[in-house]
């Protein structure tokens, strides 16, 4: 693996898919909902549909077609539509709020905590996610994730891939963009960060979209560092 330049001080982490297994976590909770209610719900299709509504909803905010809404609000907007489309009836408001907050309870990939501990011994480690502050805080507390800082697109009222998010993350941690590195499992996120002058680390998460997916395939020279998980990232960065 390539070794990152020594002048990197800050590692900024994408969260959904990179740090946490959103699909597996959502599928488990929707299956539990089906058991509690006696409903027949295709939990895998429900999880995929919920996630597929995420980018289009953010894009409407970015284009000004919707007023600023945080991810909890966008997730709820998508959820309300899915409950109708899947014919899920009879849930009261408390139950719907609980379902929507599944995104606050997502499970981290097994390598994450150990990897972050190793990386934190040398670098400042922080989230840089489209998730809102409450979501990221609860998710991190539930998973025991040892961040130095939690940074959210909500702080900038922009969503990735807007430059304001990447540059804002570096600015809030008082480093030049080239001294910050974005860690993500998504090439498009990394490409946008690279365009803002940040260094980039691709971490492969082939199981993000389930056991039949292959994950993203990228060229070795496309990003500064390539790793199979956070432990591999730590090794590549010399920690």
Secondary structure as GFF3:
##gff-version 3
##sequence-region A 1 239
A	DSSP	beta_strand	10	13	.	.	.	ID=ss1
A	DSSP	beta_strand	20	21	.	.	.	ID=ss2
A	DSSP	alpha_helix	22	37	.	.	.	ID=ss3
A	DSSP	alpha_helix	43	62	.	.	.	ID=ss4
A	DSSP	alpha_helix	71	85	.	.	.	ID=ss5
A	DSSP	alpha_helix	93	100	.	.	.	ID=ss6
A	DSSP	three_ten_helix	101	104	.	.	.	ID=ss7
A	DSSP	beta_strand	107	108	.	.	.	ID=ss8
A	DSSP	alpha_helix	112	120	.	.	.	ID=ss9
A	DSSP	beta_strand	124	129	.	.	.	ID=ss10
A	DSSP	alpha_helix	133	143	.	.	.	ID=ss11
A	DSSP	beta_strand	149	152	.	.	.	ID=ss12
A	DSSP	three_ten_helix	153	155	.	.	.	ID=ss13
A	DSSP	alpha_helix	163	172	.	.	.	ID=ss14
A	DSSP	three_ten_helix	177	179	.	.	.	ID=ss15
A	DSSP	beta_strand	180	184	.	.	.	ID=ss16
A	DSSP	alpha_helix	187	195	.	.	.	ID=ss17
A	DSSP	beta_strand	199	203	.	.	.	ID=ss18
A	DSSP	beta_strand	225	227	.	.	.	ID=ss19
A	DSSP	alpha_helix	230	236	.	.	.	ID=ss20
###
